[in-house]
C-alpha cells in the first residue's frame, strides 16, 4: 500500500495535466482513476474523437465502452493511460426542455486476475465549449437582473455546466450558479441546434491573464507578476482549472478577461497571442475557435480631451488586434458598460459571442457576426474616409437601452469622434455616414492624418452601429 501511494504521488506531481476524481477502489486501495471531467452527467463533443484518460498500475489493461464503441489502452510505466473513442453524432432534442435518455460510459480495468469496473452515468453527445476568464465570465446567473422569468424558466436538462469538478444539469434551482455570459451563449445556440450543450467553466474573479498561461515569456512579465514566489512553486489558474480539462474534446473557447490587465496596451495582445497558441497546441485540435469579449466602458471620461487614449482605450485596442489571429472573433460591449466593474447586461454579451459561433460553426453564413471593425482609412482633402469590416447592410447611428435592440437615431450627432492635424493636435470632429463608410472632418483641421472613435475609458452615448444593431469597436487609426 505504501509503495502504491508513493507511486501515485509521483504520478500526480509529474502528470498534473491529468488531475483526477472518478476512481474505483477495493477497500481502501485506489485501483484506477479517471480524469476530472469524466463524472456523471458529462456531455461529449459530437463529430470529434472522444479522448478519455486516467491512471492505474503500470501494465493495467483498460477498456472503455460508450454506446456501441469500445476503446482500449494499456497503462504506461508512469501510471497513465489514454485512449480515444470514435466520433459520434449528437443526440437530438425534441425540445430544449427535454433530454434524451443518457447512456453510461463504462470503464473496465484488468491486471492479472483482478478486474474492476466503474460506470459514468447519464452521458450525452452534443456541443462542448470551454469558458474562461475572470469575474465577468465567472459571475453567476443569480446576480441578474434579467429579462423576466429567465431563472424561473430555466428547465434545460440537456444544458450542463462543469464547475467545481462536477457536471450540473440546468434547472430553475441550479441555473443560478451558471455563468451569466456562458448561459446566454449556450441558450441561443441550443435553441436553434436542438442538441445537448456543455459549458466547461474555468474562470476566477480578479485573475490576470498571466495566471491562465502555462509560461509567461520573460519580456511580457509585468513587475507585479514577477514579485513573490517563483513561478515553479506558485499555483496558477492554468494548473488548477485549465490543465484538468486539456484534451477534453471541445468545439471552441470563450474568453472574458482584461479588467485585471486594464493598464496594458499592446503587450496584452502579445499575451493573448501566446496563451491562445499554447492552448491550441496543448489541446491538439488545431486552431479551434477562440471568441472573446472586448471589455466594456467603466467610470467616466473627460469631454475636454479630444485626444482621448485614457483608461481602457489601449487594452481594448490590444483586444481588437487579437482579431488578426486565425479563427478568432470579438464581441464588442462598448455600448453596455457601467460606472462600476460588472455591467449588468450579460444577455447581449452572450448573444454577441453566439453570433460568431452561429456564423462560423453552425452554418448561419448570412448572419453578420460582429459590429463594424476598423479596416482602413484614406485622406480625402480635409476629410478622412474610414472603412470597416462587418458592415452588413450598412452603417447607422443608434441608441441602445437595457436589453432592447438598438434603435436607429438618424440625424443624431456622433460623440467621441476626433481627428488629428498634421502637427499632432487632436480636435473633436464631425462624422457622416456614406453607405459602408464613415467620413470624418473638423473645420479646425485642414491637413488631417488620423481619426479616433470612442477611444476612451467610458464613451457614454457612443452610437455607431451596423444595421444589424451591433456596435462598432472603438478604434484609433494611428495605432496605440
PESULBEL-V810699 format. One record per residue. N is the residue number from 1. PSI is psi in radians with two decimals (* if undefined). OMEGA is omega in whole degrees, 0 to 359 (none if undefined). BURIAL is + if it has 9 or more other C-alpha atoms within 8 Angstrom, else -. Layout:
BEGIN
n:N psi:PSI omega:OMEGA burial:BURIAL
n:N psi:PSI omega:OMEGA burial:BURIAL
END
This chain:
BEGIN
n:1 psi:-0.76 omega:179 burial:-
n:2 psi:-0.72 omega:180 burial:-
n:3 psi:-0.72 omega:179 burial:-
n:4 psi:-0.78 omega:179 burial:-
n:5 psi:-0.72 omega:179 burial:-
n:6 psi:-0.73 omega:180 burial:-
n:7 psi:-0.80 omega:179 burial:+
n:8 psi:-0.61 omega:177 burial:+
n:9 psi:-0.74 omega:178 burial:-
n:10 psi:-0.74 omega:180 burial:-
n:11 psi:-0.81 omega:183 burial:+
n:12 psi:-0.65 omega:179 burial:+
n:13 psi:-0.82 omega:186 burial:-
n:14 psi:-0.67 omega:186 burial:-
n:15 psi:1.03 omega:178 burial:-
n:16 psi:-0.17 omega:173 burial:+
n:17 psi:-0.21 omega:182 burial:+
n:18 psi:0.96 omega:174 burial:+
n:19 psi:2.65 omega:194 burial:+
n:20 psi:2.63 omega:174 burial:+
n:21 psi:-1.11 omega:183 burial:+
n:22 psi:2.26 omega:184 burial:+
n:23 psi:2.60 omega:174 burial:+
n:24 psi:2.43 omega:183 burial:+
n:25 psi:2.63 omega:168 burial:+
n:26 psi:1.86 omega:188 burial:-
n:27 psi:-2.17 omega:179 burial:-
n:28 psi:0.01 omega:185 burial:-
n:29 psi:2.19 omega:175 burial:-
n:30 psi:2.08 omega:182 burial:+
n:31 psi:-0.82 omega:174 burial:+
n:32 psi:2.79 omega:180 burial:+
n:33 psi:2.74 omega:177 burial:+
n:34 psi:2.77 omega:174 burial:+
n:35 psi:2.70 omega:188 burial:+
n:36 psi:-0.70 omega:184 burial:+
n:37 psi:-0.20 omega:186 burial:+
n:38 psi:1.35 omega:178 burial:+
n:39 psi:3.01 omega:182 burial:+
n:40 psi:2.49 omega:175 burial:+
n:41 psi:0.24 omega:180 burial:+
n:42 psi:2.62 omega:172 burial:+
n:43 psi:2.33 omega:181 burial:+
n:44 psi:2.57 omega:184 burial:+
n:45 psi:2.25 omega:177 burial:+
n:46 psi:2.74 omega:171 burial:+
n:47 psi:0.31 omega:174 burial:-
n:48 psi:2.64 omega:172 burial:+
n:49 psi:2.55 omega:183 burial:+
n:50 psi:1.80 omega:177 burial:+
n:51 psi:2.46 omega:175 burial:+
n:52 psi:2.44 omega:182 burial:+
n:53 psi:2.96 omega:178 burial:+
n:54 psi:-2.81 omega:178 burial:+
n:55 psi:2.74 omega:175 burial:+
n:56 psi:3.08 omega:177 burial:+
n:57 psi:2.51 omega:177 burial:+
n:58 psi:2.41 omega:179 burial:+
n:59 psi:-0.10 omega:179 burial:+
n:60 psi:2.34 omega:175 burial:+
n:61 psi:2.31 omega:183 burial:+
n:62 psi:2.33 omega:176 burial:+
n:63 psi:2.22 omega:180 burial:+
n:64 psi:2.29 omega:181 burial:+
n:65 psi:2.24 omega:178 burial:+
n:66 psi:2.13 omega:188 burial:+
n:67 psi:-2.25 omega:180 burial:-
n:68 psi:0.12 omega:186 burial:-
n:69 psi:2.54 omega:179 burial:-
n:70 psi:2.34 omega:175 burial:+
n:71 psi:2.57 omega:181 burial:+
n:72 psi:2.72 omega:178 burial:+
n:73 psi:2.88 omega:174 burial:+
n:74 psi:2.27 omega:182 burial:+
n:75 psi:2.34 omega:182 burial:+
n:76 psi:2.93 omega:178 burial:+
n:77 psi:-0.46 omega:179 burial:-
n:78 psi:0.00 omega:175 burial:-
n:79 psi:0.08 omega:181 burial:+
n:80 psi:2.67 omega:172 burial:+
n:81 psi:2.69 omega:182 burial:+
n:82 psi:2.43 omega:177 burial:+
n:83 psi:2.98 omega:177 burial:+
n:84 psi:2.32 omega:173 burial:+
n:85 psi:2.69 omega:181 burial:+
n:86 psi:2.74 omega:176 burial:-
n:87 psi:2.53 omega:182 burial:+
n:88 psi:2.73 omega:176 burial:+
n:89 psi:2.68 omega:179 burial:-
n:90 psi:2.58 omega:168 burial:+
n:91 psi:2.34 omega:181 burial:+
n:92 psi:2.49 omega:179 burial:-
n:93 psi:2.38 omega:171 burial:+
n:94 psi:-0.42 omega:180 burial:-
n:95 psi:2.63 omega:177 burial:-
n:96 psi:-0.22 omega:180 burial:+
n:97 psi:0.11 omega:177 burial:-
n:98 psi:2.87 omega:176 burial:+
n:99 psi:2.48 omega:175 burial:+
n:100 psi:2.85 omega:179 burial:-
n:101 psi:2.18 omega:179 burial:-
n:102 psi:2.70 omega:179 burial:+
n:103 psi:2.66 omega:177 burial:+
n:104 psi:2.63 omega:166 burial:+
n:105 psi:2.09 omega:185 burial:+
n:106 psi:2.29 omega:179 burial:+
n:107 psi:2.18 omega:180 burial:+
n:108 psi:2.25 omega:177 burial:+
n:109 psi:2.54 omega:180 burial:+
n:110 psi:2.22 omega:175 burial:+
n:111 psi:1.92 omega:185 burial:+
n:112 psi:-2.19 omega:180 burial:-
n:113 psi:0.03 omega:184 burial:-
n:114 psi:2.24 omega:177 burial:-
n:115 psi:2.32 omega:179 burial:-
n:116 psi:2.58 omega:183 burial:+
n:117 psi:2.45 omega:175 burial:+
n:118 psi:2.34 omega:182 burial:+
n:119 psi:2.22 omega:175 burial:-
n:120 psi:2.09 omega:190 burial:+
n:121 psi:2.68 omega:167 burial:+
n:122 psi:0.82 omega:178 burial:+
n:123 psi:2.68 omega:179 burial:+
n:124 psi:2.89 omega:176 burial:+
n:125 psi:2.23 omega:181 burial:+
n:126 psi:-2.36 omega:182 burial:+
n:127 psi:2.44 omega:181 burial:+
n:128 psi:2.23 omega:177 burial:+
n:129 psi:2.37 omega:174 burial:+
n:130 psi:2.29 omega:183 burial:+
n:131 psi:1.99 omega:188 burial:+
n:132 psi:2.92 omega:179 burial:+
n:133 psi:-2.58 omega:181 burial:+
n:134 psi:-2.58 omega:195 burial:+
n:135 psi:-0.57 omega:180 burial:+
n:136 psi:-0.32 omega:171 burial:+
n:137 psi:-0.70 omega:183 burial:+
n:138 psi:-0.47 omega:186 burial:+
n:139 psi:2.20 omega:186 burial:+
n:140 psi:2.82 omega:182 burial:+
n:141 psi:-0.54 omega:183 burial:+
n:142 psi:-0.27 omega:180 burial:-
n:143 psi:-0.47 omega:175 burial:-
n:144 psi:-2.82 omega:352 burial:-
n:145 psi:2.95 omega:185 burial:-
n:146 psi:2.86 omega:167 burial:-
n:147 psi:2.59 omega:187 burial:-
n:148 psi:2.38 omega:172 burial:-
n:149 psi:0.40 omega:178 burial:-
n:150 psi:-0.87 omega:181 burial:-
n:151 psi:-0.73 omega:182 burial:+
n:152 psi:-0.55 omega:182 burial:-
n:153 psi:0.12 omega:188 burial:-
n:154 psi:1.02 omega:177 burial:+
n:155 psi:1.48 omega:186 burial:+
n:156 psi:1.43 omega:188 burial:+
n:157 psi:-0.27 omega:178 burial:+
n:158 psi:0.22 omega:171 burial:+
n:159 psi:2.11 omega:186 burial:+
n:160 psi:2.56 omega:180 burial:+
n:161 psi:2.27 omega:175 burial:+
n:162 psi:2.01 omega:183 burial:+
n:163 psi:2.43 omega:181 burial:+
n:164 psi:0.71 omega:174 burial:-
n:165 psi:0.46 omega:174 burial:-
n:166 psi:2.70 omega:176 burial:+
n:167 psi:2.17 omega:183 burial:+
n:168 psi:2.15 omega:177 burial:+
n:169 psi:2.36 omega:185 burial:+
n:170 psi:2.06 omega:173 burial:+
n:171 psi:2.95 omega:177 burial:+
n:172 psi:-0.50 omega:180 burial:+
n:173 psi:-0.80 omega:185 burial:-
n:174 psi:-0.37 omega:183 burial:+
n:175 psi:-0.40 omega:183 burial:+
n:176 psi:-0.39 omega:179 burial:+
n:177 psi:-0.01 omega:176 burial:-
n:178 psi:2.53 omega:175 burial:+
n:179 psi:2.28 omega:180 burial:+
n:180 psi:-0.86 omega:182 burial:+
n:181 psi:-0.86 omega:183 burial:+
n:182 psi:-0.66 omega:178 burial:+
n:183 psi:-0.83 omega:181 burial:+
n:184 psi:-0.67 omega:175 burial:+
n:185 psi:-0.89 omega:184 burial:+
n:186 psi:-0.75 omega:182 burial:+
n:187 psi:-0.72 omega:181 burial:-
n:188 psi:-0.83 omega:183 burial:+
n:189 psi:-0.74 omega:181 burial:+
n:190 psi:-0.63 omega:180 burial:+
n:191 psi:-0.44 omega:180 burial:-
n:192 psi:-0.68 omega:185 burial:-
n:193 psi:-0.44 omega:180 burial:-
n:194 psi:0.89 omega:175 burial:+
n:195 psi:2.78 omega:174 burial:+
n:196 psi:2.61 omega:184 burial:+
n:197 psi:2.28 omega:183 burial:+
n:198 psi:2.44 omega:179 burial:+
n:199 psi:1.94 omega:175 burial:+
n:200 psi:1.75 omega:185 burial:+
n:201 psi:2.24 omega:176 burial:+
n:202 psi:1.35 omega:184 burial:+
n:203 psi:2.50 omega:181 burial:+
n:204 psi:2.22 omega:179 burial:+
n:205 psi:2.42 omega:175 burial:+
n:206 psi:0.07 omega:186 burial:-
n:207 psi:2.35 omega:175 burial:+
n:208 psi:2.84 omega:180 burial:+
n:209 psi:-0.54 omega:181 burial:+
n:210 psi:-0.55 omega:182 burial:+
n:211 psi:-0.22 omega:182 burial:+
n:212 psi:0.16 omega:181 burial:+
n:213 psi:2.48 omega:178 burial:+
n:214 psi:-0.80 omega:177 burial:-
n:215 psi:2.39 omega:176 burial:-
n:216 psi:2.02 omega:178 burial:+
n:217 psi:2.40 omega:186 burial:-
n:218 psi:-0.70 omega:183 burial:-
n:219 psi:-0.23 omega:180 burial:-
n:220 psi:-0.01 omega:180 burial:+
n:221 psi:2.14 omega:176 burial:+
n:222 psi:2.77 omega:180 burial:-
n:223 psi:-0.66 omega:181 burial:-
n:224 psi:-0.68 omega:183 burial:-
n:225 psi:-0.37 omega:178 burial:-
n:226 psi:-0.36 omega:184 burial:-
n:227 psi:2.88 omega:175 burial:-
n:228 psi:-2.65 omega:184 burial:-
n:229 psi:2.81 omega:176 burial:-
n:230 psi:2.63 omega:182 burial:-
n:231 psi:-0.50 omega:183 burial:-
n:232 psi:-0.35 omega:181 burial:-
n:233 psi:-0.01 omega:182 burial:-
n:234 psi:2.28 omega:176 burial:-
n:235 psi:2.21 omega:181 burial:-
n:236 psi:2.93 omega:176 burial:-
n:237 psi:-0.50 omega:176 burial:+
n:238 psi:-0.78 omega:181 burial:+
n:239 psi:-0.73 omega:187 burial:+
n:240 psi:-0.45 omega:186 burial:+
n:241 psi:-0.44 omega:179 burial:+
n:242 psi:-0.84 omega:182 burial:+
n:243 psi:-0.65 omega:180 burial:+
n:244 psi:-0.37 omega:183 burial:+
n:245 psi:-0.01 omega:178 burial:+
n:246 psi:2.23 omega:180 burial:+
n:247 psi:-0.32 omega:175 burial:-
n:248 psi:2.14 omega:188 burial:+
n:249 psi:2.23 omega:181 burial:+
n:250 psi:2.72 omega:173 burial:+
n:251 psi:-0.67 omega:181 burial:+
n:252 psi:-2.98 omega:184 burial:+
n:253 psi:2.56 omega:173 burial:+
n:254 psi:2.48 omega:185 burial:+
n:255 psi:2.18 omega:177 burial:+
n:256 psi:1.65 omega:183 burial:+
n:257 psi:2.85 omega:179 burial:+
n:258 psi:-0.43 omega:181 burial:+
n:259 psi:-0.66 omega:180 burial:-
n:260 psi:-0.17 omega:178 burial:+
n:261 psi:0.42 omega:193 burial:+
n:262 psi:-0.30 omega:181 burial:+
n:263 psi:-0.04 omega:184 burial:-
n:264 psi:2.82 omega:176 burial:+
n:265 psi:-2.11 omega:186 burial:+
n:266 psi:-0.41 omega:178 burial:+
n:267 psi:-0.48 omega:178 burial:+
n:268 psi:-0.67 omega:174 burial:+
n:269 psi:-0.75 omega:180 burial:+
n:270 psi:-0.63 omega:177 burial:+
n:271 psi:-0.75 omega:176 burial:+
n:272 psi:-0.78 omega:180 burial:+
n:273 psi:-0.79 omega:180 burial:+
n:274 psi:-0.77 omega:182 burial:-
n:275 psi:-0.83 omega:181 burial:+
n:276 psi:-0.77 omega:180 burial:+
n:277 psi:-0.75 omega:181 burial:-
n:278 psi:-0.77 omega:179 burial:+
n:279 psi:-0.81 omega:182 burial:-
n:280 psi:-0.70 omega:178 burial:+
n:281 psi:-0.77 omega:182 burial:+
n:282 psi:-0.67 omega:181 burial:-
n:283 psi:-0.54 omega:181 burial:+
n:284 psi:0.47 omega:179 burial:-
n:285 psi:0.36 omega:184 burial:-
n:286 psi:-2.75 omega:182 burial:-
n:287 psi:1.28 omega:181 burial:-
n:288 psi:2.68 omega:182 burial:+
n:289 psi:2.42 omega:180 burial:+
n:290 psi:1.85 omega:183 burial:+
n:291 psi:2.35 omega:188 burial:+
n:292 psi:2.91 omega:183 burial:+
n:293 psi:2.25 omega:172 burial:+
n:294 psi:2.19 omega:189 burial:+
n:295 psi:2.55 omega:189 burial:+
n:296 psi:3.10 omega:175 burial:+
n:297 psi:2.68 omega:177 burial:+
n:298 psi:2.59 omega:174 burial:+
n:299 psi:-2.22 omega:183 burial:+
n:300 psi:2.51 omega:179 burial:-
n:301 psi:2.57 omega:178 burial:+
n:302 psi:2.41 omega:177 burial:-
n:303 psi:0.13 omega:182 burial:-
n:304 psi:0.11 omega:183 burial:-
n:305 psi:1.53 omega:181 burial:-
n:306 psi:-0.31 omega:176 burial:+
n:307 psi:-0.37 omega:181 burial:+
n:308 psi:-2.18 omega:176 burial:-
n:309 psi:0.54 omega:181 burial:+
n:310 psi:2.94 omega:173 burial:+
n:311 psi:-2.09 omega:187 burial:+
n:312 psi:0.22 omega:183 burial:+
n:313 psi:-0.78 omega:186 burial:+
n:314 psi:-0.65 omega:179 burial:+
n:315 psi:-0.56 omega:174 burial:+
n:316 psi:-0.64 omega:177 burial:+
n:317 psi:-0.64 omega:177 burial:+
n:318 psi:-0.70 omega:177 burial:+
n:319 psi:-0.65 omega:176 burial:+
n:320 psi:-0.73 omega:180 burial:+
n:321 psi:-0.48 omega:180 burial:-
n:322 psi:-0.30 omega:177 burial:+
n:323 psi:-0.17 omega:175 burial:+
n:324 psi:-0.25 omega:177 burial:-
n:325 psi:2.54 omega:183 burial:-
n:326 psi:2.45 omega:172 burial:-
n:327 psi:0.78 omega:175 burial:-
n:328 psi:2.82 omega:176 burial:+
n:329 psi:2.67 omega:186 burial:+
n:330 psi:2.29 omega:173 burial:+
n:331 psi:2.06 omega:179 burial:+
n:332 psi:2.33 omega:182 burial:+
n:333 psi:0.39 omega:185 burial:+
n:334 psi:-0.37 omega:184 burial:+
n:335 psi:-0.04 omega:183 burial:+
n:336 psi:0.62 omega:179 burial:+
n:337 psi:-2.98 omega:181 burial:+
n:338 psi:2.91 omega:178 burial:+
n:339 psi:-0.62 omega:181 burial:-
n:340 psi:3.12 omega:191 burial:-
n:341 psi:-0.49 omega:188 burial:-
n:342 psi:1.57 omega:176 burial:-
n:343 psi:2.40 omega:186 burial:+
n:344 psi:-0.46 omega:186 burial:-
n:345 psi:1.53 omega:174 burial:+
n:346 psi:-0.16 omega:178 burial:+
n:347 psi:-0.91 omega:180 burial:+
n:348 psi:-0.53 omega:176 burial:-
n:349 psi:-0.85 omega:179 burial:+
n:350 psi:-0.73 omega:180 burial:+
n:351 psi:-0.66 omega:180 burial:+
n:352 psi:-0.64 omega:173 burial:+
n:353 psi:-0.71 omega:182 burial:+
n:354 psi:-0.53 omega:180 burial:+
n:355 psi:-0.66 omega:178 burial:+
n:356 psi:-0.82 omega:181 burial:+
n:357 psi:-0.70 omega:179 burial:+
n:358 psi:-0.72 omega:181 burial:+
n:359 psi:-0.85 omega:189 burial:+
n:360 psi:-0.67 omega:186 burial:+
n:361 psi:-0.43 omega:190 burial:-
n:362 psi:0.39 omega:165 burial:-
n:363 psi:0.10 omega:181 burial:-
n:364 psi:1.18 omega:187 burial:-
n:365 psi:-0.42 omega:179 burial:-
n:366 psi:-0.22 omega:182 burial:-
n:367 psi:2.24 omega:176 burial:-
n:368 psi:2.10 omega:188 burial:+
n:369 psi:-0.24 omega:189 burial:+
n:370 psi:2.85 omega:168 burial:+
n:371 psi:3.05 omega:182 burial:+
n:372 psi:2.31 omega:178 burial:+
n:373 psi:2.22 omega:182 burial:+
n:374 psi:2.29 omega:180 burial:+
n:375 psi:-0.87 omega:183 burial:-
n:376 psi:2.96 omega:176 burial:-
n:377 psi:2.76 omega:182 burial:+
n:378 psi:2.26 omega:178 burial:-
n:379 psi:2.21 omega:178 burial:+
n:380 psi:1.47 omega:183 burial:-
n:381 psi:-2.03 omega:180 burial:-
n:382 psi:0.13 omega:182 burial:+
n:383 psi:2.84 omega:174 burial:+
n:384 psi:2.25 omega:177 burial:+
n:385 psi:2.16 omega:182 burial:+
n:386 psi:2.28 omega:178 burial:+
n:387 psi:2.69 omega:187 burial:+
n:388 psi:2.71 omega:163 burial:+
n:389 psi:2.81 omega:175 burial:-
n:390 psi:0.74 omega:178 burial:+
n:391 psi:-0.51 omega:182 burial:+
n:392 psi:-2.20 omega:181 burial:+
n:393 psi:-0.03 omega:178 burial:-
n:394 psi:3.01 omega:179 burial:+
n:395 psi:2.76 omega:173 burial:+
n:396 psi:2.79 omega:170 burial:+
n:397 psi:2.39 omega:185 burial:+
n:398 psi:2.94 omega:178 burial:+
n:399 psi:2.36 omega:180 burial:+
n:400 psi:2.36 omega:176 burial:+
n:401 psi:2.26 omega:177 burial:-
n:402 psi:-2.41 omega:183 burial:-
n:403 psi:0.00 omega:181 burial:-
n:404 psi:2.61 omega:177 burial:-
n:405 psi:2.70 omega:178 burial:-
n:406 psi:2.37 omega:181 burial:+
n:407 psi:2.25 omega:180 burial:-
n:408 psi:2.45 omega:177 burial:-
n:409 psi:1.18 omega:182 burial:+
n:410 psi:2.44 omega:180 burial:-
n:411 psi:-0.12 omega:180 burial:-
n:412 psi:2.72 omega:174 burial:-
n:413 psi:2.68 omega:177 burial:-
n:414 psi:1.94 omega:175 burial:+
n:415 psi:2.93 omega:174 burial:+
n:416 psi:0.66 omega:177 burial:+
n:417 psi:2.19 omega:182 burial:+
n:418 psi:2.78 omega:182 burial:+
n:419 psi:2.53 omega:184 burial:+
n:420 psi:2.32 omega:176 burial:+
n:421 psi:2.88 omega:181 burial:+
n:422 psi:-0.36 omega:177 burial:-
n:423 psi:0.02 omega:176 burial:-
n:424 psi:-0.07 omega:181 burial:-
n:425 psi:2.39 omega:178 burial:-
n:426 psi:2.51 omega:179 burial:+
n:427 psi:2.52 omega:172 burial:+
n:428 psi:2.51 omega:189 burial:+
n:429 psi:2.95 omega:174 burial:+
n:430 psi:2.70 omega:181 burial:+
n:431 psi:2.58 omega:178 burial:+
n:432 psi:2.33 omega:179 burial:-
n:433 psi:2.26 omega:174 burial:+
n:434 psi:1.54 omega:181 burial:-
n:435 psi:-1.92 omega:181 burial:-
n:436 psi:0.00 omega:183 burial:+
n:437 psi:2.81 omega:174 burial:+
n:438 psi:2.16 omega:179 burial:+
n:439 psi:2.25 omega:188 burial:+
n:440 psi:2.46 omega:178 burial:+
n:441 psi:2.93 omega:172 burial:+
n:442 psi:2.41 omega:179 burial:+
n:443 psi:-0.30 omega:181 burial:-
n:444 psi:-0.11 omega:185 burial:-
n:445 psi:2.06 omega:181 burial:+
n:446 psi:-0.40 omega:181 burial:+
n:447 psi:1.34 omega:185 burial:-
n:448 psi:2.64 omega:180 burial:+
n:449 psi:-0.38 omega:185 burial:+
n:450 psi:2.80 omega:180 burial:+
n:451 psi:2.52 omega:171 burial:+
n:452 psi:2.51 omega:177 burial:+
n:453 psi:2.19 omega:176 burial:+
n:454 psi:0.51 omega:186 burial:+
n:455 psi:1.08 omega:186 burial:+
n:456 psi:2.99 omega:185 burial:+
n:457 psi:-0.92 omega:184 burial:+
n:458 psi:1.46 omega:181 burial:+
n:459 psi:1.29 omega:182 burial:+
n:460 psi:2.25 omega:177 burial:-
n:461 psi:0.17 omega:176 burial:-
n:462 psi:2.28 omega:194 burial:+
n:463 psi:0.36 omega:177 burial:+
n:464 psi:2.13 omega:182 burial:+
n:465 psi:2.92 omega:162 burial:+
n:466 psi:3.00 omega:186 burial:+
n:467 psi:-0.04 omega:171 burial:+
n:468 psi:-0.01 omega:177 burial:+
n:469 psi:0.39 omega:180 burial:+
n:470 psi:2.33 omega:187 burial:+
n:471 psi:2.62 omega:174 burial:+
n:472 psi:2.50 omega:175 burial:+
n:473 psi:2.49 omega:169 burial:+
n:474 psi:2.58 omega:180 burial:+
n:475 psi:2.81 omega:174 burial:+
n:476 psi:2.01 omega:182 burial:+
n:477 psi:-0.21 omega:179 burial:+
n:478 psi:0.18 omega:181 burial:-
n:479 psi:-2.68 omega:185 burial:-
n:480 psi:* omega:none burial:-
END
